[in-house]
């Protein structure tokens, strides 16, 4: 199941409450590869590629003028 994009901190917290961290998932199910969708890591020094890509996209996106 592909999850939709996580847009804010509340969505992130909700998904974390439903899904095990990647470290636990790998230990419990070593033969099941990641199939895409949301995943998170308990370790603070691990940044998922999805977050890096999202940050790069936000940095490269030109500022949108406010519409009235």
C-alpha positions in Angstrom: 0.0 0.0 0.0 1.5 3.3 -1.0 0.8 6.0 1.5 0.0 9.6 0.6 2.6 12.3 1.2 3.0 13.4 4.8 2.3 17.1 4.9 2.7 18.2 8.5 3.9 17.2 12.0 0.5 15.9 13.0 0.4 13.5 10.1 3.9 12.4 10.8 3.1 11.7 14.5 -0.1 9.8 13.5 1.8 7.6 11.0 4.6 6.9 13.6 1.9 5.7 16.1 0.7 3.2 13.5 3.9 1.9 11.9 6.9 0.3 13.7 10.3 2.0 13.3 12.5 0.6 10.6 15.0 -0.9 13.1 12.2 -3.0 14.7 10.7 -4.0 11.4 14.1 -5.2 10.1 14.7 -7.2 13.3 11.2 -8.8 13.3 10.8 -9.4 9.6 14.3 -9.6 8.0 13.1 -11.4 4.9 10.5 -8.7 3.9 12.0 -5.9 1.9 10.6 -2.3 2.1 7.9 -1.9 -0.5 7.6 1.8 -0.5 5.4 4.1 1.5 5.9 5.7 4.9 8.8 4.5 7.1 10.6 6.1 10.0 13.8 5.5 12.0 14.1 5.7 15.8 17.8 6.6 15.6 18.3 10.4 15.5 21.3 10.2 13.2 19.4 8.5 10.4 17.6 10.7 7.9 15.3 8.9 5.4 16.0 9.7 1.8 12.4 10.8 1.4 13.0 13.7 3.9 16.3 14.7 2.2 14.5 14.8 -1.2 11.6 16.8 0.3 13.9 19.4 1.8 15.8 19.7 -1.5 12.6 20.2 -3.4 11.4 22.8 -0.9 14.8 24.7 -1.2 14.7 24.6 -5.0 11.1 25.7 -5.3 10.8 29.4 -6.1 8.8 31.5 -3.7 5.2 31.8 -4.8 3.8 35.3 -4.7 0.8 35.7 -2.4 -2.6 35.8 -4.2 -5.2 38.2 -3.1 
